[in-house]
Amino acid sequence: MQDPVPESILYLDLKRRTDFLRLITAKFVLYAIVSDVLRQGGMSTGLLTVGDFSSSLHLTVTPPPTSSPQPTNVLLLLHGLGDTSSSFTNLGRQLSLPETTCISLQAPTPLPFELSGFHWGDDIQFDSASGQMDLDTGFTKAVKVIKQDIVEEVLVGKYGYRPREIMFFGFGQGAMAALAAAVSMPNQEFGGIISIGGPLPVSCISAKDIKTPILVLGGQSSTQVTRPSLDQLKRCFQHVEYHKWDRAGDGMPRDREEVLPIMRFLARRLRSRKGVPEGSIEIGQ
């Protein structure tokens, strides 16, 4: 026959259970308070949808590959001059980033002369020497869309994302729009900007000490990422990383070597609540 359990141990065990119940109750009360505050403040939780944004915007929303109550990050994808949001919608699906919602935003203004595609500039101008459309024609309208309609009203105002949890991926003129948007919010540190062939707009060259980190990529020739443009970026932003591809032109990445700097940058800057996913592999240095 076992000896009876001392009364002091029974009391201690009961006390532990009581403390545990109080802790659980406190957590549920805290959760209820937070949920109520979010509801009263009009803040949403869960997955972003196209319906969260103004009907005047043309965009697509790609959720992360595995479901989660609310993804930790948002990656805003901005296509190049003369393109549409559909190509970067496919890019968002191909990236398949964990805990990250990808938004492919279409530029606000269609090209003139029955040309297909859209542009981010305030105007259309042609370079007298090359005959090509000028990339830098002002970004007032594009910045308003990105800053107010996307970031402030929905991502921050409605869903409670912090700027640090919002990243940008832009190509050409779309990258310039992302840089201009970051300059328009100089006191905010965003997760980062990936700029492929996108120099700093002329309207932004007086900005200084912006904390948002920048990854710039471009070709070794026939590129918009010239030495003077790179120096301008470094004067404007505190952290600028540059990778020059071993080919001409600023097209999208073609192989593993060109993609690798982008994936490293994303791995450093994207946040995670779940830690390293099972089955992940390390990206080489």
Secondary structure, 3 states (H helix, E strand, C coil): CCCCCCHHHHHHHHHHHHHHHHHHHHHHHHHHHHHHHHHHCCCCCCCCCHHHCCCCCCEEEECCCCCCCCCCEEEEEECCCCECHHHHHHHHHHHCCCCEEEEEECCCEECCCCCCCEECCCCCCECCCCCCECCCCCCHHHHHHHHHHHHHHHHHCCCCCCHHHEEEEEECHHHHHHHHHHHCCCCCCCCEEEEECCCCCHHHCCCCCECCCEEEEECCECCCCCHHHHHHHHHHECCEEEEECCCECCCCCCCHHHHHHHHHHHHHHCCCCCCCCCCCCCCCC
